[in-house]
Amino acid sequence: MNEEQRNYVLRTVEERGVRLVRLWFTDVLGNLKSFAISPVELENALEDGMTFDGSSIDGFSRVQESDVLAVPDANTFEVLPWGDTKTPEARVFCDIHNLDGTPFEGDPRQVLKRNLAAARALGLTFFVAPDMEYFYFAPPQRGQAPEPLDEAGFFDLTTSDISDSMRKQTIRTLEAMGIPVEYSFHEDAPSQHEIDLRHNDGLSMADSIMTFRLVVKEVAASQGVHASFMPKPLEGVQGSGMHVHLSLFSGEENAFYSPDDAYNLSPIAKHFMAGLLRHAAEITAVTNQTVNSYKRLVPGFEAPVHISWARNNRSGLIRVPIPKKGNPMATRIEYRSPDPACNPYLAFSVILAAGMRGIRDSYELPVEADANLFQLDDAQLAALGIDQIPASLGDALKVMETSELVKEALGDHIFEWFLRNKRNEWRSYKAHVSAFEHDRYLRSL
């Protein structure tokens, strides 16, 4: 641990009068977990970690091997900009270790660190900038449809209302926590909003996404509103995605950029894209981990279905944005299937692993698919050699369970637990009798 950063944390806690320090980490599904320690325990925690019962966390330890260590990452320390100003609290993300100090294989953050290290061994640093979409609703009532707060649409400039106020407050809170925002606006669906985060290295961005989701919900709750990252909460309108803009840097140089290519894409960029396309079906269960995720991934709502790429075609899985003024540093690719309900540590891990496999094995990039793929029938798509991503969680799990790449990226522990958990979710969904079935069949059959 950097001694200077450690001393900064201890000094800040004392100077700001911090009363509680919350140790944050996630379970395998990306649910934020936390326990609090007093400032007097912080120095010990930074030095040796804090022991807790891992068997109480889904996907962590079994009862017979329960204890694990939460080791704070001092670089992620922030004073929380909400709550009682007289008794301030802080948070710090943790890596989970076994008691002997080795990385705990059930910790998603450690999984991402391992995949990032593999890229760094080749001199490459992974950068991500996500477009975060979500909805505001009135407090949900069980058995009732979600109630949007507005009927506005894409880029609508609404009058000063509660949604606009919450979005502004969310941005101020994020920036107070060191998370810079690039854009924010009203999205296409009623009461749907988007906040785009400025690019950062993969680990910092995964931490930022976990913080972002909590901040959005905290700000909404303070106004008596429910914020949801459910991928498809409303029927007949667009769902919420988490498009991720990706790049690799070699030192200070953008490894995706080449001045000698018509699209300014380097061989590394093309191999990375080819890896993502070839392994897209295998990683979809991780980037889109809920039954509801696949209600978004259908034709007609701008969500990607086809495993293809193009420069300015939003019907494909990968889009290559045109950089402003040909800026070499801005050359990147946009992977469009993930949704904001995923575990960002695991999603970034499999995305990076797929791209790096393409680089390592020199995959050849398919030709650009610049047509509107939603207008083509199955025969036309087949003639172009374009497949589709899995159409359901069940289909995605079948592909994932045979994937050597995903198993290697996640590690045996998380790979096997994730499959078991999601198979149970799929079985429960298949056995559920929905309102759709009652409305369609009960009276007619």
C-alpha positions in Angstrom: 0.0 0.0 0.0 1.2 3.5 -0.8 2.3 5.0 2.5 1.5 8.5 1.4 -2.1 7.6 0.5 -2.5 5.6 3.7 -1.4 8.7 5.7 -3.8 10.9 3.7 -6.7 8.7 4.7 -5.9 8.6 8.4 -5.3 12.4 8.4 -8.6 13.1 6.5 -10.6 11.0 9.0 -9.1 12.9 11.9 -9.4 16.4 10.3 -13.0 15.9 9.0 -14.2 14.2 12.2 -15.3 11.1 10.4 -17.3 8.9 12.8 -17.8 5.7 10.7 -15.8 4.2 7.8 -17.9 1.9 5.6 -16.0 -0.9 4.0 -17.6 -1.6 0.6 -17.4 -4.7 -1.6 -19.8 -6.7 -3.9 -21.1 -10.2 -4.1 -21.0 -12.2 -7.3 -24.1 -10.6 -8.7 -22.9 -7.1 -8.1 -25.0 -6.3 -5.1 -23.1 -3.7 -2.9 -22.2 -5.0 0.5 -20.9 -3.0 3.5 -20.0 -3.1 7.1 -18.8 -0.2 9.2 -15.8 0.3 11.5 -14.9 3.1 13.9 -11.9 5.4 13.1 -9.8 3.7 15.8 -10.0 0.5 13.8 -9.0 2.1 10.5 -5.3 1.9 10.8 -5.5 -1.8 11.6 -7.8 -2.4 8.7 -5.5 -0.6 6.3 -2.6 -2.7 7.6 -4.0 -6.1 8.1 -7.6 -6.1 6.8 -10.8 -6.9 8.7 -12.1 -10.5 9.2 -15.7 -11.3 8.4 -17.9 -14.3 7.8 -17.8 -14.9 4.0 -20.4 -17.7 4.2 -23.1 -15.0 4.8 -22.4 -13.5 1.3 -23.9 -15.1 -1.8 -21.2 -16.7 -3.9 -18.5 -16.3 -1.3 -17.4 -19.1 1.1 -19.0 -22.2 2.2 -19.7 -22.6 5.9 -16.7 -24.8 6.5 -14.3 -22.3 4.9 -16.1 -19.1 6.0 -13.7 -16.5 7.2 -12.2 -14.0 4.8 -10.4 -10.6 5.0 -11.7 -7.3 3.7 -8.6 -5.3 2.8 -9.3 -1.6 2.1 -7.9 0.0 -1.0 -6.8 3.4 0.3 -7.0 4.9 -3.2 -10.8 4.6 -3.1 -11.3 6.5 0.1 -14.0 9.2 0.0 -16.0 11.1 2.6 -19.7 10.5 1.8 -21.4 13.8 0.8 -24.8 12.9 2.3 -26.1 12.2 5.8 -25.6 14.1 9.0 -22.8 16.7 8.5 -22.2 16.6 12.3 -21.3 12.9 12.1 -19.7 12.4 8.7 -19.1 9.0 7.2 -16.6 7.8 4.7 -16.4 4.8 2.4 -13.5 2.7 1.0 -13.7 -0.2 -1.5 -12.1 -3.4 -0.3 -10.4 -6.4 -1.9 -11.3 -9.7 -0.4 -8.5 -12.0 0.6 -8.2 -15.4 2.2 -6.8 -15.4 5.7 -3.3 -16.3 4.4 -3.3 -13.1 2.4 -3.9 -14.6 -1.1 -6.7 -13.2 -3.3 -10.1 -14.7 -2.6 -11.4 -16.3 -5.8 -15.0 -15.4 -5.0 -14.3 -11.6 -5.0 -15.4 -10.0 -8.3 -13.0 -7.0 -7.8 -10.0 -9.5 -7.6 -11.2 -11.1 -10.8 -11.1 -7.8 -12.6 -7.7 -7.0 -11.2 -6.4 -10.3 -12.4 -7.7 -9.7 -16.0 -6.4 -6.1 -16.0 -3.0 -7.4 -14.9 -2.9 -9.8 -17.8 -3.4 -6.9 -20.2 -0.8 -4.8 -18.4 1.7 -7.7 -18.8 1.4 -6.9 -22.5 1.9 -3.2 -21.9 -1.8 -2.4 -22.3 -4.1 -0.4 -20.0 -7.9 -0.9 -20.3 -10.1 2.2 -20.3 -13.9 2.4 -20.0 -16.5 5.1 -20.3 -20.1 3.9 -19.7 -23.4 5.5 -20.7 -25.6 4.9 -17.6 -29.4 4.7 -18.2 -32.0 4.4 -15.6 -35.7 5.3 -14.7 -37.4 7.3 -12.0 -40.7 6.0 -10.7 -43.2 6.7 -8.0 -42.6 4.4 -5.0 -43.5 0.9 -6.4 -46.5 -1.0 -5.2 -46.4 -4.8 -5.4 -48.6 -6.1 -8.2 -48.9 -2.7 -9.9 -47.1 -1.4 -13.0 -44.3 1.2 -12.5 -45.5 4.8 -12.6 -43.2 7.2 -14.5 -42.8 10.7 -13.2 -42.9 12.4 -16.7 -43.8 11.8 -20.3 -40.8 13.5 -21.8 -38.7 12.0 -24.6 -35.1 12.1 -25.9 -33.2 15.3 -25.1 -36.4 17.0 -24.0 -35.7 20.1 -22.0 -38.3 19.8 -19.2 -39.3 22.6 -16.9 -37.8 22.7 -13.5 -39.4 19.5 -12.1 -38.4 16.8 -9.6 -36.6 14.6 -12.3 -34.5 17.4 -13.6 -33.6 18.5 -10.0 -32.7 14.9 -9.0 -30.4 14.5 -12.0 -28.6 17.8 -11.2 -28.2 16.8 -7.6 -26.9 13.3 -8.6 -24.2 14.9 -10.8 -23.1 17.3 -8.0 -22.9 14.3 -5.6 -20.9 12.2 -8.1 -18.4 15.0 -8.8 -18.1 15.6 -5.0 -16.9 12.0 -4.8 -14.4 12.4 -7.6 -16.5 10.8 -10.4 -16.5 13.2 -13.4 -19.6 13.4 -15.6 -19.4 14.0 -19.4 -23.1 14.2 -20.4 -26.5 14.0 -18.9 -30.0 14.2 -20.5 -33.5 12.9 -20.6 -33.6 9.6 -22.5 -36.2 8.4 -25.0 -38.6 6.6 -22.7 -40.9 8.3 -20.2 -39.0 9.1 -17.0 -35.8 7.6 -18.4 -32.5 9.4 -17.9 -28.9 9.0 -18.9 -25.7 10.1 -17.3 -22.4 9.4 -19.1 -19.3 9.0 -17.0 -15.9 10.3 -18.3 -13.5 7.5 -19.2 -11.2 6.0 -16.6 -9.2 2.8 -16.1 -11.3 -0.4 -15.8 -11.0 -0.9 -12.0 -11.7 2.7 -11.1 -14.7 2.7 -13.5 -16.1 -0.5 -12.0 -15.9 1.1 -8.5 -17.5 4.3 -9.9 -20.4 2.4 -11.4 -21.1 0.8 -8.0 -21.0 4.3 -6.4 -23.1 5.7 -9.2 -25.9 3.2 -8.7 -26.0 4.0 -5.0 -25.9 7.7 -5.5 -28.8 7.7 -8.0 -30.9 5.7 -5.6 -29.9 7.8 -2.5 -30.8 11.0 -4.2 -34.1 9.7 -5.5 -35.0 8.2 -2.1 -34.3 11.6 -0.5 -37.2 13.0 -2.7 -39.6 10.1 -2.1 -38.8 8.7 -5.6 -37.7 5.2 -6.6 -34.8 4.9 -9.1 -34.4 1.7 -11.0 -31.7 0.1 -13.1 -34.0 -2.7 -14.2 -33.2 -3.2 -17.9 -36.8 -3.2 -19.2 -39.3 -2.0 -16.6 -41.9 -0.6 -19.1 -43.5 -2.4 -21.9 -43.6 -0.8 -25.4 -40.7 1.6 -24.9 -36.9 1.4 -24.8 -35.1 -0.3 -21.9 -32.0 0.8 -20.1 -28.6 -0.1 -21.4 -25.1 0.5 -20.3 -23.2 1.0 -23.5 -19.5 0.9 -22.7 -16.9 2.9 -24.7 -13.6 0.9 -24.7 -10.0 1.6 -25.5 -6.6 0.2 -24.8 -3.6 2.5 -24.1 0.1 1.7 -24.4 1.7 4.2 -22.1 0.3 7.6 -23.2 -0.6 6.3 -26.7 -4.0 5.1 -27.8 -3.3 1.5 -28.9 -6.6 1.6 -30.9 -5.5 4.4 -33.2 -3.7 4.2 -36.5 -3.3 7.1 -39.0 -2.9 4.5 -41.8 -6.4 3.0 -41.6 -9.5 4.4 -43.3 -11.3 4.2 -39.9 -8.2 5.1 -37.9 -8.4 1.6 -36.3 -5.1 -0.1 -35.5 -4.6 -3.8 -35.9 -4.9 -4.1 -32.1 -8.3 -2.5 -32.2 -9.5 -4.7 -35.1 -8.3 -7.9 -33.3 -9.9 -6.7 -30.1 -13.2 -6.1 -31.9 -13.0 -9.5 -33.6 -12.5 -11.2 -30.2 -15.6 -9.4 -28.8 -17.7 -10.5 -31.8 -16.5 -14.1 -31.8 -17.1 -14.5 -28.0 -20.1 -12.2 -27.7 -22.6 -15.0 -27.2 -20.4 -16.7 -24.5 -20.2 -13.5 -22.4 -23.8 -12.3 -22.7 -25.0 -14.1 -19.6 -22.5 -12.0 -17.6 -23.1 -8.6 -19.4 -26.9 -9.3 -19.3 -27.5 -11.4 -16.2 -31.2 -11.2 -15.5 -34.3 -12.7 -17.1 -35.5 -9.2 -17.7 -32.3 -8.2 -19.6 -33.6 -10.1 -22.6 -36.8 -8.1 -22.8 -34.6 -5.2 -23.7 -32.5 -7.2 -26.3 -35.3 -7.4 -28.9 -35.6 -5.7 -32.4 -37.4 -2.4 -32.6 -36.1 -0.6 -29.5 -32.5 0.3 -30.6 -30.9 -2.4 -28.4 -28.4 -4.6 -30.2 -29.4 -8.1 -31.3 -27.0 -8.8 -34.2 -23.3 -9.8 -33.7 -21.8 -7.2 -36.1 -20.0 -3.9 -36.2 -20.2 -0.6 -38.1 -19.1 3.0 -37.7 -22.5 4.7 -37.3 -25.0 1.8 -37.2 -26.8 1.4 -33.9 -28.4 -1.9 -34.9 -25.1 -3.7 -34.4 -23.3 -4.9 -31.3 -20.2 -2.8 -31.8 -20.2 0.8 -33.0 -17.1 2.7 -33.9 -17.8 6.4 -33.0 -16.2 9.0 -35.3 -13.8 11.0 -33.0 -14.3 14.7 -32.9 -11.8 16.5 -35.2 -10.0 13.2 -35.8 -8.6 13.2 -32.2 -6.3 10.1 -31.9 -6.9 9.9 -28.2 -10.7 9.6 -28.7 -10.5 6.6 -31.0 -12.5 3.9 -29.3 -15.2 1.2 -29.8 -18.7 1.1 -28.2 -20.0 -2.3 -27.0 -23.8 -1.9 -26.8 -25.3 -5.0 -25.2 -24.5 -4.6 -21.5 -27.2 -3.3 -19.1 -26.8 -1.4 -15.8 -28.0 -4.4 -13.8 -24.7 -6.3 -14.5 -21.8 -6.8 -12.1 -19.4 -4.3 -13.7 -16.3 -6.1 -12.3 -17.3 -9.4 -14.0 -18.7 -7.7 -17.1 -15.5 -5.8 -17.7 -13.5 -9.0 -17.0 -15.2 -11.0 -19.7 -15.3 -8.1 -22.2 -11.5 -7.6 -21.7 -10.8 -11.3 -21.9 -12.7 -11.7 -25.2 -10.9 -8.7 -26.7 -7.5 -9.8 -25.5 -8.1 -13.3 -26.9 -8.7 -11.7 -30.3 -5.4 -9.8 -29.9 -3.5 -12.8 -28.7 -4.7 -15.1 -31.5 -4.9 -12.4 -34.2 -8.6 -12.9 -35.0 -9.7 -11.4 -38.3 -12.4 -8.7 -38.1 -15.5 -9.5 -40.2 -16.6 -7.0 -42.8 -18.5 -4.0 -41.6 -22.3 -4.4 -41.5 -23.5 -0.9 -42.3 -27.1 -1.8 -43.3 -30.1 -1.4 -40.9 -30.0 -5.0 -39.7 -33.5 -4.8 -38.2 -34.9 -4.6 -41.7 -33.2 -7.8 -42.9 -34.8 -11.2 -42.6 -33.1 -14.4 -41.3 -32.0 -15.5 -44.8 -30.4 -12.2 -45.6 -28.6 -12.1 -42.2 -27.4 -15.7 -42.8 -26.1 -14.7 -46.2 -24.1 -12.0 -44.5 -22.8 -14.4 -41.9 -24.4 -12.4 -39.1 -25.5 -14.3 -36.0 -27.6 -13.0 -33.1 -26.8 -12.9 -29.4 -28.8 -15.3 -27.1 -32.5 -14.5 -27.0 -33.0 -15.5 -23.3 -31.1 -16.0 -20.1 -31.6 -19.7 -20.6 -30.0 -19.6 -24.0 -27.1 -17.4 -22.7 -26.3 -19.8 -19.9 -26.2 -22.8 -22.4 -23.5 -21.0 -24.4 -21.6 -19.7 -21.3 -21.3 -23.1 -19.7 -19.3 -24.4 -22.6 -17.0 -21.4 -22.7 -13.4 -22.0 -21.8 -12.8 -18.2 -22.2 -15.4 -17.2 -19.6 -14.4 -19.9 -17.2 -10.8 -18.7 -17.4 -11.7 -15.1 -17.0 -14.0 -15.6 -14.0 -12.2 -18.5 -12.3 -13.8 -21.8 -11.4 -15.4 -20.5 -8.2 -17.4 -17.7 -9.6 -18.0 -19.4 -13.0 -19.7 -22.4 -11.3 -21.6 -20.4 -8.7 -22.9 -18.0 -11.3 -24.2 -20.8 -13.5 -25.9 -22.5 -10.5 -27.5 -19.2 -9.4 -28.7 -18.2 -12.8 -30.0 -21.6 -13.7 -32.2 -21.4 -10.6 -33.4 -18.0 -11.7 -34.2 -19.3 -15.1 -36.1 -22.4 -13.7 -38.1 -20.1 -11.4 -39.0 -17.8 -14.4 -40.1 -20.8 -16.6 -42.4 -22.0 -13.8 -44.0 -18.6 -13.2 -47.4 -17.9 -14.7 -47.5 -14.3 -15.8 -50.3 -11.7 -16.3 -49.6 -11.9 -20.0 -50.6 -15.6 -20.0 -53.7 -14.9 -17.9 -54.8 -12.1 -20.2 -54.2 -14.1 -23.4 -55.3 -17.6 -22.4 -57.5 -17.7 -19.3 -60.8 -16.7 -21.0 -60.1 -18.2 -24.5 -58.9 -21.6 -23.5 
